[in-house]
């Protein structure tokens, strides 16, 4: 579904489910191959693939951990990590030319999400590699199986460690919620919930930072508007989310019953792919949809974080990170520019995550003092 209006309606329609175990006959009947590239996106048992009462049950438990107060309390940590990463860039012997996705857009969200969930430092490199594999929809069946094994092993170890020595992190909070609400969250659902929150929690922010940096470097006149105070970094973030949704396509939803849309019938049991990236470029909704324009006033209804019952719980954290990191980066390196032409910026693999394989920039000149 690529139309903004129609997708928004479907995302809030109770006749559309995300639970394949109830509403996708091909999955129920075993017709979907085990080595299908998207099998892991469908097979997980968490609020991402739940519907109705089950979704409300799971989301209510997760919501106790993802409170606005807890997210707001992350601000000092995000600021500290941002400063450390910028210091490393400023001190790098290769400061003239760097891959900013690798050295900034990626390490900030992974550090934040690992801190939030209490992932130990020694597990961070493995977690990053594994999550990259989850989003790689071009992986071989053997690689998909290996990635799933590694992911469950890592998170089962994390759960065991936090059960033995709980802290104030979200993994411990979810464990307490599980123990205090016995029968409302089983062990598989707990681990699969961590997969959703940790995986999507950092990949979305990586791509948001990646595209926001790219966009303002490609449009220096709009960066000038930010610098002179005409528009805010919050507006940059919102327009980036519309212009380049961090997750381009999100599988899958299923029609619970026949649904007619503008004379076309989606039959009960048919799968639906939500294309958030296409919806953000819908010419029926936005004037000049392919143009990045930070002065837009009509982009607040973008669907980059979803809509309806499945709206992303982590959206405030992603925004917090971006609205701290972006001004800090451009204040420290005011002469920064892309190191390659637009045509040489290659997309990352897969059709779910929407980011670049790398983001080469020239930092140029002396950085501003801290």
C-alpha positions, 0 to 999 in steps of 0.5 A: 500500500503506497497511498498516504490516505489509504495506508493511514486508513488501513493502519487504523482499521480493525479489519487489518491484522498483524497476526499471521497465526490467526489471519494469514492462511498461507502461514497457518497452512504451512505454505510459506517456506521456512527459509523465506527471507521475511520469515523472521519478521512474521514468526516473532511473537511480540506486539509487532505481530499481535492483533486486538486483545493480544496486542493490547496485552503486550503493548501495555506491558512494554509501555510500562518500560517505555515511559516519557519520563524514562525517555526524557531521562536519557537526554544527558546520556545522549548528549554525553555520547554525542560529545564523545563521538564528535571528539573522536571525529575531531581527533581522527587523523583522517578527519578530512574524509570520514564515513559518517554513517559508520563513525556517527550515525551508527554508534550513537543509537547503538550506544543509546539502545544498549545503555537503555536495555543494559546490553554489556559492552562486550556484546555490542559488536555482535549485536550490531552485526546480528541486527544488520543481518535481520534487516538484510532481506537479500541474505541466503537461507543459511545466513538467515538461520545463522542470524536467528540462532545468534540473535536468540542466543545473545538475548537469552544470555542477556535475559539470564544475566538480568534475571540473576542481577537486575538493574534499572535498565529496560530488560530488567523492567520487562522482567519485573513486569513479566514476573509481576504479571505472571501468565501475561508474558511468556519467555518467548514473548519476552525475548521476541519483544527485546528483538523488536525494541533493540533491533528496530530501536537503533536501525530506525535512528541510524537511518534518520540521522543518515538521511537528515545529514545527507539532506541538509548537506545536499541543500545548503540553502536550507541548512542556512535557514536552520543556522539563522534560526528561521527553522528548527532542527525539529523541523528538519527531523520531521521533514526527513521522516516524511522525505526518507522514512527510516523503514521503507517497507514494513511486513506484513499485515493481513485482511481479516475480512474482505476490504474494498478500497476505491473499487479494489477488494483486498480478500480476507487472508491476503497479505498487505505490505505497508510502504511508509517511504512511498506514502511520504512521497504521495503527490496526492498528499504533498505538493512537490513530494520529491523535494526536501523542504524544511519550511513545509507546514503539512508534513506532521502527518507522515507515517514514518513511525506508523499510525494507529494501534501499532504506532512506534513506542520508540518514536520519542527516543528517535526524535530525542537522539536526532534533535540532540545529535544533528545540531551538535554535529553541524555546530562542531563541523560547520564546513562539513560537505559530502565527499562524493556526488549524490549519484555515488551514495549507494543504498544499503541492502534489503528493502526494509531499512532505508539508509545508505551503505556509507556516508562519506563526508569531508569535515574540512577546516578546524572544528569549532571548540566544544 
